[in-house]
Each structure stands twice: as structure tokens, then as C-alpha cells.
């Protein structure tokens, strides 16, 4: 359970190398999306429409950031409860999503989809949103602007601290 540095986009090989409990510093592009954005993306997939970003090998962060203060890239950006996205996650993993970041447990269907599509679920520390915001080097709304804080944002992160909570083999830290 060492410290591993990984970058996006996540490759299948990178994901396969990670095991539950691994501490990770993630760098690269990630996308914020919460409940309503997930609902819209799942509907787009179901209706054969395009998504607002290339989901292939992408990482989605379950987060609705606070507004940025003057001179800051982003406001506090802590994780939200992941189980609220469980109904939509299998379809997104099937469409090519590789990684998810949030807090808390995932349902059995999500765990099965993680195994089936070689995905991964990272846990971010709840209550550490101000610290996590310091790891964001750029942030821009790219879709669903009408959702306000829940709009999809493209974030560039550097050394974003995470823990592997469910690995590609379906091992689940919450079941230990």
C-alpha cells in the first residue's frame, strides 16, 4: 500500500496496477459531475446522443465546487456521497468511463460494472474541500451551466490525493 503517482487519461494498465488501499496522487484532467449531470449524461447515452466530453478513460469527480474567491481557481471542492450516482454509473462505465472519485460506499451493481469494464473508484477525504481546491490548477464549466454548482467542469489537478476504495478486480475497502 504505497504512494503511487498516476496521470489521466487512465489506461487499463494503470488501473490494473492499483489495489485497494493504495494511496494515489492523481494529476491531469478530471471532470466534476453530480446527480443531475449524471442523469442527463445517462439519458444522452440511452438516446444515442453525444456526451459533453470524451468519457473514454476519463475520471469523474462527484463534486459541486463552491464559487472561487478572488485570485483563486476554484472554491472548496470536497467529494459528495457517491451512492447517489449508483443508478447511472454502470452505463457510464460501459461507455468508457474509467475512474470515479467520491466518498462512501458503492452498490453491488457499480462494483460489478467496475470489474466488468476495468474501472476504479477512488475515495477522497470528506471535509477536506479547501485543501483539495489547492490541488486544482484550472477549472472551467464545459456543460449544463444551468445546473450552477452542479454543472460539469473540466478541472486540471496536480497531486490530487486519493485512496483506491474499489479496484478493478472488485476488491472493496468498505468490506474489509
Buried (B, 14 or more C-beta within 10 A) or exposed (E): EEEBEBEBBBBEEBBEEBBBBBEBBBBBBBBBBBBBBBBBBBEBBEEEEEBBBEBEBBBBBBBBBBEBEEEBBBBBBBBBBBBBBBBBBBBBBEBBBBBBBBBBBBBEEBBEBBBEBBBBBBBBBEEBBEEBBBBBEEBEEEBBEEBEBBBBBBBBBEEBBBBBBBBBEBBBBEEE
